[in-house]
Amino acid sequence: MDTTASISVDQPRVIVPIVGQLDHAQQLGDYITQTLPILTVKFFENPEAAAGMDDEFADPATFIPVCILSSSVGNVDDAIDTLAARPGFDETRFILVTTRSTHDDLARSLDGGQILSVMTDPVTDQVLTRQIARRLTRWVTYRHPDEPWSKGIFDQADNLITDGAAEFSRQLKMTSGELATHMLEIIEEVLGPRPRLELP
C-alpha cells in the first residue's frame, strides 16, 4: 500500500518509508503527501519487507532521505542496520516513533549519525511532517546542491517551516540555559513527555 504524489518528470522520486506498526500510519501518510507533494510514502510491516524492495529503491532516480521507524520493529539498532545495508538507504536518516519510555538499543545508530530524532507515539502529523521538511532542506543543501531539482524541493520544504522563523529569532536572544528550558517545555507541550535514552 502506498500514497503517491504526482511528481513532474524532471523531479526525482523521493520516498519516505514508514516501517513498523503505527495506529495512524495511513492518516500520517496522507498528510505527508498532501503537505509535501514531492514525496511518496510507502508502508512496510518490518525492516525485512522494506529490504525486499532492492530493485525499486536502487533506481538512481529514487532517493530515501528519511525513514519513519516504529519501535514495534524490536531492536532499533538491528532494524536500522538491516535497512542501512540495502540499496537506496545510504543517505537515509531515521525518525523513531516510540511507545517505550526508555531505549537501550540506539547506541550504534546514534554513534553513526543515523538517528534524526526520537518522538513519542502518539505524535501529531504536523510535527512529524515539519521534521521531515527540515531533513529535506538539509538533504538537498548538503547532498544535492547542484541538481536541477534541488531548489524545488528546498522551496517546498522551507515554505512549511518558515513560520517558525520569528520564534527562532526570539530564541537566539536567550541564554543557553533559558533556551534549553524553553525548548523542552515546547516539545513536551506539543508531543507529551519525551523518552529518555539510556546510552553506555
Legacy VTK file of the C-alpha trace (Angstrom):
# vtk DataFile Version 3.0
C-alpha trace
ASCII
DATASET POLYDATA
POINTS 200 float
0.000 0.000 0.000
1.345 3.438 -0.808
0.312 7.056 -1.038
1.850 8.599 -4.145
2.041 12.275 -5.016
2.211 13.465 -8.596
5.820 14.270 -9.475
6.974 16.169 -12.516
9.155 14.257 -14.979
12.207 16.347 -14.159
11.938 15.536 -10.444
13.434 12.503 -8.714
11.279 10.002 -6.870
11.651 10.850 -3.177
10.339 8.078 -0.915
9.564 8.164 2.804
9.130 4.593 4.094
7.072 4.049 7.246
8.382 0.827 8.780
6.554 -0.973 11.598
3.150 -0.530 13.177
1.677 2.935 13.772
-2.030 3.237 14.590
-2.413 6.314 12.378
0.023 5.329 9.615
-2.394 5.821 6.700
-3.578 9.188 8.038
0.041 10.237 8.523
0.988 9.130 5.010
-1.909 11.083 3.523
-0.948 14.210 5.473
2.712 13.972 4.454
1.930 13.739 0.732
-0.720 16.458 0.883
1.663 18.807 2.690
4.844 17.872 0.781
3.617 16.672 -2.632
7.133 15.834 -3.819
7.109 12.812 -1.501
5.893 9.253 -1.970
5.052 7.345 1.223
5.372 3.554 1.363
4.339 1.303 4.242
6.194 -1.816 5.429
5.355 -4.132 8.318
9.007 -4.687 9.202
12.558 -3.879 8.030
12.835 -7.143 6.109
9.822 -6.214 3.957
11.398 -2.844 3.120
14.734 -4.514 2.416
12.945 -6.681 -0.140
12.397 -3.634 -2.374
16.000 -3.554 -3.610
15.108 -3.296 -7.309
12.840 -0.291 -6.800
14.968 1.512 -4.226
18.214 1.023 -6.164
16.917 3.104 -9.082
19.374 6.053 -9.370
16.434 8.480 -9.730
14.978 7.283 -6.393
16.044 8.753 -3.054
15.176 7.951 0.564
16.353 10.926 2.636
14.264 9.998 5.670
12.551 6.883 7.043
9.963 6.729 9.837
10.591 3.739 12.077
8.190 2.462 14.743
9.506 0.952 17.972
7.306 -2.059 17.123
10.220 -3.325 14.972
12.043 -4.563 18.099
15.727 -3.767 18.478
16.133 -0.381 16.789
19.870 -0.675 16.065
19.292 -4.030 14.351
16.372 -2.655 12.321
18.407 0.334 11.155
21.385 -1.918 10.326
19.098 -4.073 8.160
17.769 -1.069 6.262
21.022 0.896 6.002
22.714 -2.055 4.296
20.186 -2.044 1.434
20.410 -0.098 -1.847
18.829 3.344 -1.685
19.275 3.818 2.078
22.807 5.245 2.033
21.574 8.842 2.568
18.710 7.927 4.899
18.226 9.361 8.378
15.687 7.759 10.703
12.867 9.232 12.781
11.985 6.807 15.566
8.381 6.967 16.778
8.286 5.047 20.046
5.808 3.808 22.618
8.625 2.974 25.041
9.670 5.209 27.931
13.375 4.321 27.560
15.669 2.860 24.900
18.935 0.990 25.322
19.056 -0.151 21.686
20.105 3.061 19.897
23.827 3.377 20.661
25.139 2.226 17.266
22.624 4.295 15.315
23.295 7.428 17.353
27.059 6.972 17.091
26.702 6.542 13.330
24.610 9.701 12.976
21.686 7.749 11.538
19.016 8.902 14.023
17.390 12.190 13.055
15.008 12.332 16.020
13.093 10.270 18.572
9.393 11.055 19.097
6.845 9.618 21.497
3.811 7.926 19.955
1.229 9.354 19.500
2.905 12.162 17.591
0.966 14.727 15.603
1.083 14.557 11.823
2.030 18.235 11.683
5.050 17.920 13.984
6.360 14.818 12.233
5.927 16.356 8.778
7.800 19.505 9.829
10.666 17.277 10.976
10.678 15.645 7.540
10.687 19.098 5.910
13.726 20.135 7.957
15.527 16.992 6.879
14.694 17.683 3.223
16.147 21.205 3.348
19.420 19.908 4.816
19.498 16.909 2.493
19.252 18.906 -0.739
21.546 21.651 0.584
24.414 19.361 1.540
23.894 16.231 -0.568
22.465 17.522 -3.853
23.082 21.287 -4.106
23.815 21.241 -7.845
20.901 19.084 -9.001
18.362 20.998 -11.114
15.549 19.697 -8.898
17.074 20.601 -5.524
15.727 24.170 -5.376
12.154 22.987 -5.933
12.404 20.501 -3.088
14.107 23.049 -0.834
11.444 25.691 -1.513
8.576 23.275 -0.874
10.067 22.085 2.406
11.250 25.527 3.512
7.785 27.035 2.996
6.454 24.581 5.555
8.946 25.568 8.240
9.423 29.313 7.714
6.574 30.239 10.031
8.893 29.222 12.863
11.457 31.865 11.882
10.121 34.568 14.212
10.196 32.193 17.169
13.729 31.137 16.277
14.839 34.772 16.150
13.489 35.310 19.674
15.260 32.184 20.902
18.610 33.469 19.629
18.452 36.185 22.294
18.087 33.661 25.150
20.907 32.278 27.258
21.720 28.624 26.612
20.002 27.613 29.866
16.858 29.603 29.050
16.789 28.181 25.541
17.151 24.579 26.736
14.331 25.002 29.267
12.120 26.789 26.732
12.658 24.188 24.021
11.935 21.299 26.384
8.711 22.976 27.512
7.578 23.462 23.897
8.479 19.920 22.882
6.679 18.307 25.809
3.687 20.621 25.466
3.176 19.531 21.859
4.336 15.918 21.971
3.841 14.928 25.589
6.550 13.519 27.874
9.704 12.692 25.937
11.503 9.354 26.191
14.850 9.373 27.979
17.574 7.466 26.137
19.965 5.231 28.064
23.373 5.081 26.398
26.522 3.271 27.517
LINES 1 201
200 0 1 2 3 4 5 6 7 8 9 10 11 12 13 14 15 16 17 18 19 20 21 22 23 24 25 26 27 28 29 30 31 32 33 34 35 36 37 38 39 40 41 42 43 44 45 46 47 48 49 50 51 52 53 54 55 56 57 58 59 60 61 62 63 64 65 66 67 68 69 70 71 72 73 74 75 76 77 78 79 80 81 82 83 84 85 86 87 88 89 90 91 92 93 94 95 96 97 98 99 100 101 102 103 104 105 106 107 108 109 110 111 112 113 114 115 116 117 118 119 120 121 122 123 124 125 126 127 128 129 130 131 132 133 134 135 136 137 138 139 140 141 142 143 144 145 146 147 148 149 150 151 152 153 154 155 156 157 158 159 160 161 162 163 164 165 166 167 168 169 170 171 172 173 174 175 176 177 178 179 180 181 182 183 184 185 186 187 188 189 190 191 192 193 194 195 196 197 198 199
